Amino acid sequence: MSVDTVFASLLQFLIACLILAGAEAIYVLLGFGAGVVAVGLLAVFLLMTVVRIPSYAVFGLITAPRIWSSLALVPAAMLGAFLGNRIHLRIDEATFRRLVNLGLVIIGLALLARSV
């Protein structure tokens, strides 16, 4: 593995951690509620998607099979959004913080494992 590959992987990992941890840091430092964190994360994911789709199109990565597989996942995404909304209304702030922190650790470890 070249030095450039290692450096690029570490940089990707750090950027992903900063983006995903940004909403959590604001939440912890300023004491915002769970709804603010959820909206912050949704905004980050929306922005990433808005940037990705045109770049994928430019490089010819959007193909008919990929469109169909994406459409096949829409029901699962809708179910996840529905269940997530119902769950977040029922859990207390401390449990929410623990779950968000656990999720960030899992994402960070997965990115780290992928970058090696």
N, C-alpha and C positions, 0 to 999 in steps of 0.2 A: 504494500500500500504506500503510495507516494505521500510526501509531506503536504502537497496541495490538497489531496483527498482528505487527509486527517484534519487539516486546517478548515476546509470547507464544511466538513461534518460537524466539527466543534462549533463553528460559526452558526450553522443551521440550528443546532441544539440550543445555543444561547439565545438566538432570536426567538425561537419557539417558546422557550421558557419565559422570556421577557414579555412576549405578547400575551400568553395565556395567564401568566402570573400577575399581569398588570391590573386586571379587574379585582383579583383577590387582594393585592396590596392596597388598592384604594379602599376596598371593603374593610380590611383590618385597620388601616391607619386612620380612616375617617369615620368608621363605625356605621357605614351604610348597611341597609338591610339586604336580605337575600334577593329581592327583586332587582335591585340595582346591579348586583353581580351577574344575575342571569341576563339582564339586558346588555350589560357590557360584553359578556361572552358572545351573545348573539350578534352584536354589532361587529365584533372581531371576525367571527366566522362569515358573516355576510360580506364584509370587506374583502376577506381572502377569496371568497367565491367570485365576487365581481371582478377581481383582478385575474383570477385563474382562467375563467371561461374564455375571455378574448385571447389570452396568451395561448391556451390550448388550441383555439381555432386557427391562430396564425401558424402554429407549427403542425397543423394537420392531425391533431390527436383526437379530434371529435369525429367519431365514425358511427355508422348506423348501429352496430352491435353495442357500442358503449351507450348510445342514447337509449336503446331498448332496455339495457340492464339498469340504467339510471331510473328510467320510468318504472321498472319493476320494483324498485326500492322505495318509491314514493309512499305506498301504504305503510311500510314499516316506519318511515320517517314521521308520518302523520300520527301513527300510534304512539311513537316515542314522545312526540310533542304533547299529545293528549295526556299520557301517563305522567310525564314530567311536570306538567302544569298541576295535575291533581296531587302529586306527591309533594311538590314544593309548598303547596298551601297547607299541608298537614304536619310538616316537621318543624321543630323549633330551631332557633338560630345556632345553638351550639352543635346540634347534629348536622346542620347544613354546613357549618365551617369545617367539621371533621370530614364530611364527605367530599367537599371541594378540595381540601388539602390532600386527601387520599387520592383523588382523581388527578391532581397536579403531579403528585409523586409518581403515580403509575405512568402518566404521559411522559414525564421526564425520563423515567427509566427505559421506557420503550424507545424513545428517541435516542437515548444514549446507546442502547443495545443495537439499534439500527445503524448508528453512525460508526460503529467499530468494524 
